Amino acid sequence: MEEEVLNEEQNEALDTKSVEETGEELEKIEENASDAPTLQNEIATAQSPEKTTLPEENGGKEDKISALDEEIKSLKAQLELERQKRVEGENRLFCIEALEKRGLPRSLSEFLTGQSNEETEKRVDRVSEIIKSSVNDEVSKRLSSLPQPQKSRGTMTKSSFKNLSLEEMQSLYKTDKTLYMTLAKK
């Protein structure tokens, strides 16, 4: 019965290890679990039908197995955190590239980075549209407040300038100051 429990625990630990570990994770496990080969030998010895073990010895091995299981869980949690950080970094990089493509500042990536590239792309597109619209509105507003140049009155000579009334001269001065100054000097 105890052998079956040990076999199941060992198989579960090996199955979960082989499914999710990469080269880096194996190195970490090797560093942290230097006594794993001796533990495996002890487990194999305990499982052999030739040797019967005392209950006290089994308790020590179960403690070691339990400790290794906890260590595996801890390493899996660390691995998941590292994976999340890597994904966040990749998403931030994608966002920065999308912003630069549209001529927007990189600093917006802090606010626009999504959980996926598609989500990030949508956010960047939306902000780009908002900024362009806002800039266009402000430019139009400022341009509309500027005085519009009026069409030239044709060729005006100094004599025709002198024949203008004072109101017409003031109007010319307001609308085409350069022409006024040129004619007034002649």
Protein Blocks (a to p, Z undefined) as FASTA:
>chain_A
ZZmmmmmmmmmmmmmmmmmpcfklmmmmmmmmmmlmmmmmmmmmmmpmkbccdfklmmmm
mmmmmmmmmmmmmmmmmmmmmmmmmmmmmmmmmmmmmmmmnopafklmmmmpcfbfklmm
mmmmmmmmmmmmmmmmmmmmmmmmpccddddebjadfklmmmpcfklmmmmmmmmmmlmm
mmmmZZ
